[in-house]
Amino acid sequence: MSKKKQPENPKLTSTVFSDPIEKGKTQKKHKAGKIIFICFIAAAILFIGVPMLIIMFFGNSGDDYTNQGTTELSFYEMVEMTEATEKSTELLGMKNPDLKDTAAVQSLISTLQLDEDLGSYTVNIQNDSKPYSITLKFNLTHDLSGDTADKWNSDVIKYSTAILCLCDNVAQVNWEYPVNDGIDGAFFNRADAQKYFKLNVPPEAFAESPESIQLMLGLLGIDIY
């Protein structure tokens, strides 16, 4: 075990001013040095601190609104920042199908490619009387539990929200799936869909243009091709 070397005592020096004129010159130099140092600190605060405060209070600028949070920009500002795609333009032409036209409803839902995340399913449309609804019946081949269940439930909610945005005559989307002792399921309605986005606009506002539809897909994390 090595012993820690003790530091040597520093040598103390003193300055004796025998000439009062030279002493005054030295004090002025010290004062000037302090002024320069203070100016340097002030400049650093001005050019570094102020921009940082602006960023903290007003957020980052740019197109990445999904990272900023949906409350920093209005719905229409976000639409203006979004570019339409071939699929969002296609969905615009398919929106609000007649619920008595089963093929049109199924074609719209199929275009969203639910089966990629949720598995195979069938569509049941309740169009006899209001409120109209759509029920998705999934044919799951595995049990939902733990993280798998959380992911599946999150995905089914986002696709149900998309359907509600694109079908303004549908009041509610239900989903069902088999479990060991029978059938389980849940639902999502238009009020739920509006709360999901936190943008204070009704779900149908997302179907006004190909840009708004693409915005909806982006916010939901739905990537179709």
PyMOL commands that set and color helices and strands:
alter all, ss='L'
color gray80, all
select helices_A, chain A and resi 20-58+65-68+75-80+86-94+102-111+115-118+146-166+190-197+203-207+210-220
alter helices_A, ss='H'
color red, helices_A
select strands_A, chain A and resi 121-126+133-138+172-179+182-189
alter strands_A, ss='S'
color yellow, strands_A
deselect
rebuild
show_as cartoon
